[in-house]
């Protein structure tokens, strides 16, 4: 029997729909007073949050929302080993709410505890009794509780390493459970239970959650991507462009040097979705700084205080970039080399005289230890070269600095390449 008043919520969110504290509060306040909510802001196919109730009984009642559908989104609710949520330090990966902060966001009438859940559950649809949720693999169960290895309950910036490990296990969990969830959660819109059918006559709820006007049933991914953390002392706008242009044609960029982050507007949402799904997986670094990407709420980048098509003046705090078809790396948005960041890079558009292992080694070994070089000389001067570094950071530096490097009046093009033995 659980002795914790904290539950972990996992919601399948492959389209990165914006789920807020209002959604959490309105769905879980029916089980008892909510004292604290912690929402993990790392964008993953599984959205996660921790909810602390006033007592253990409320947390146990909340477990009844496990294996339910909320407007097309499947929700899983688990017991947590945490005794409480103590969140004192500012953390870039999570957002924390206290009861005082939540007050005023929504007001929902608490439903009577004597009424069976199947009679008054307004926002969810219970799975058929004979369809049980597959048990969580034991190697994932502990990680999904988001507990530190030493059992402490504080969640602050010092837990970054633990969070990375949990994120990796969470990704494995998604892959392991995906097929089972697809079979369990196949309900048509006509099968969903409406509020009027479920709520007793004497119970009123002021607002419903996961309705179309609150949680739009559309993809919220725009063409604008948010990325951090860049060391402004070593990283220039050109370096950032060289790395991120390999994932698609870039139209605009704003580099906020004092904040160590950048906004990137691509020509299509395909590039943003690929990066959100794949970029963070390998924990890429540049000059030792761990890089992360997140979706942006902006539909496009607008340069203030300048005319359309003009570039603002760069300052010490901000730097700007404006692309055009002539500067696009890909023609007709044909992303031929759309590959996740890896320690292996591919050089193209090479002059024949550059295709010597000694020249390539001398040029690229300054970025890190090279494990292997393989050169491909083809007809019509379409020469290529694969370079595999010992680590990802070296490959990132090589791309950042050497892409568009001009050798004998020809610019070298660099792309990430899949590692092959």
Helices and strands as residue ranges (DSSP letters): E 6-12, H 21-28, G 29-31, E 34-40, E 46-53, H 56-62, G 63-65, E 68-70, E 73-79, E 94-98, H 99-102, H 117-120, E 125-126, H 138-141, G 143-145, G 157-159, H 160-184, G 189-191, H 195-198, E 224-228, H 237-244, G 245-247, E 250-256, E 261-266, H 269-278, G 279-282, E 285-286, E 289-290, E 292-295, E 318-322, E 344-350, G 352-354, H 357-364, G 365-367, E 370-376, G 379-381, E 383-389, H 392-402, E 406-407, E 410-411, E 413-416
